[in-house]
Amino acid sequence: MAKSDQLADPAAPTGRLSVVATPIGNLGDLSARAREVLAGCELIAAEDTRHTRALLRHFGIDTPLLSLHQHNERQRIEQLLARLRGGAHVALVSDAGTPAISDPGLPLVRACAQAGVRIQVVPGPCAAIAALSVAGLPTDRFCFEGFLPAAAGARAAVLRRLADERRTLVFYESPHRIAEALGACVAAFGAERPAVLARELTKQFETLYRGSLEQLSQSAQRDADLARGEIVLIIEGAPAGSQERSGAELDRVLGILLPELSLKQAATLAARLTGCRDNEVYRRALQLRQANEMD
């Protein structure tokens, strides 16, 4: 069992990493505790120092900054670990929301955990949770998928694999790709699947679009405002029975392909056509071929 960082360990580093959530739009959402930590720490590792400097200036905080983004994160880790091992209190922030949630920070947090550095969280805004809380779709079980792939083929493959997911789905999407993404969701999930698009949460032009995927897709074609700003897309999970229907469709496709192709070729093509997971398709193809050989 790992030792709790609340217990004294003379051999452990004396520094501390604070993972600090920052506003996703409204500066009033920065908590008093976050302000205290950002003002009191010795260094802030920030995704974009220019963006974070503006935030700090608004609150009269002058703590030194060090850039930590996707292009330099792994190179910065040893430098930051050295400061932490020396007893420094370092804060980690991203441009908006909670670090490491579709933002930089995970490699540093993981390295600190492995090194025995004390890690504390200063919770606050997260766009995915904020959108989910106002969507009005089921929240008891949900699946956060982050950003969909930019390439159409890769995006379609990801969505096909999620077609039978019963949990509510949460995506981030870029405004210039939202129309294409909604069209791909219609193709993968069906036109009638309920969904909510949350745009510019906590900002002046915060807007929630509700309806079926087809309705949202049509809105994206004619409403230029829908494709502006930061976007979270929430989609209701698959209805009961969809997995059984998917299994029947897989068997139908494999029934056509197996007599004509090798096992591997049939499974690969069936996975592409149905969106089922490769290992599941191969296992089912093997079962069907073995059953046919026994007949």
Secondary structure, 3 states (H helix, E strand, C coil): CCCCCCCCCCCCCCCEEEEECECCCCHHHCCHHHHHHHHHCCEEEECCHHHHHHHHHHCCCCCCEEECCCCCHHHHHHHHHHHHHCCCEEEEECCCECCCCCCCCHHHHHHHHHHCCEEEEECCCCHHHHHHHHHCCCCCCEEEEEECCCCHHHHHHHHHHCCCCCCEEEEEECHHHHHHHHHHHHHHHCCCCEEEEEECCCCCCCEEEEEEHHHHHHHHHHCHHHHCCCEEEEECCCCCCHHHHHHHHHHHHHHHHCCCCCHHHHHHHHHHHHCCCHHHHHHHHHHHHHHHHHC
